[in-house]
Amino acid sequence: MKPKGEKITMLTAYDYVTAGLVDEAGVPLILVGDSLGMVVLGYESTIPVTMEEMLHHTRAVVRGTKKAMVIGDMPFMTYHVSVDDALRNAARFIQEGGAQAVKLEGGVNVAEKVKRIVDCGMPVMGHIGLTPQSIHQLGGFKVQGKTPQAAQKLLDDARALEEAGAFSIVLETVPAPLATLITQKVSVPTIGIGAGIGCDGQVQVINDILGSFTDFVPRHAKQYANLTDIIKKAITDYHEEVKAGKFPTGKQSFSMDEGILDGLK
Ligand code: KIV
């Protein structure tokens, strides 16, 4: 798609039903992001997310997906300690989770691991810029690559990932002109989130575009729906109807032969 100039869409999904909807809409890439930790599991960051949690949700997404490529997001410290660790955990996403690819955060610092995973036949998506697993080092959710050194580092990271065999690179919260330059300098597609229109594709956390997670709405997110209000209204209506004895009606109930009932009485 990159050589043809066709924009690439990616969305996160964490469950069977949502994955099915994303897939049916024709979105070609589904990321089971470790954002799961924040938007589904209620953690304050992505750092507590475990392999078991990721695998559980990856399997559900895979079951709901017919066409899209499912990418499993490797959680914090599951690919840092050693190449062996990285290989084993990447393989779990493919073998146990049923994903077709994995994503991991970092550039030059993870290039060797990316190469070894790719050498074993597992496609890898890179992720640079604002990498939430390093949030304590980055000092918060801030735009990355704003100084000459930081911008050069991002370009070096992107090139290192390309060289290591990554099939695509997520650019998160990077100034739009820098993301455009990186996109021009690497042959693999860049997928932006808060990185402007010049990337080859875009990714969003599904809860952000659906308005179903409102604890924290990043500036780069656009709400295409407000599910929180719709869900709240449905729950309130149900609650009130049960209390008022208005639900269920005959329409939601089942009848039986009165004779059988008389016998029981
Ligand atoms: O975990 C996630 O959802 C991500 C995307 C924001 C790229 O890494």
Residues whose N, C-alpha, C, O or C-beta is under 5 A from the ligand:
A	BS01	KIV	T12 G33 D34 S35 V170 V203
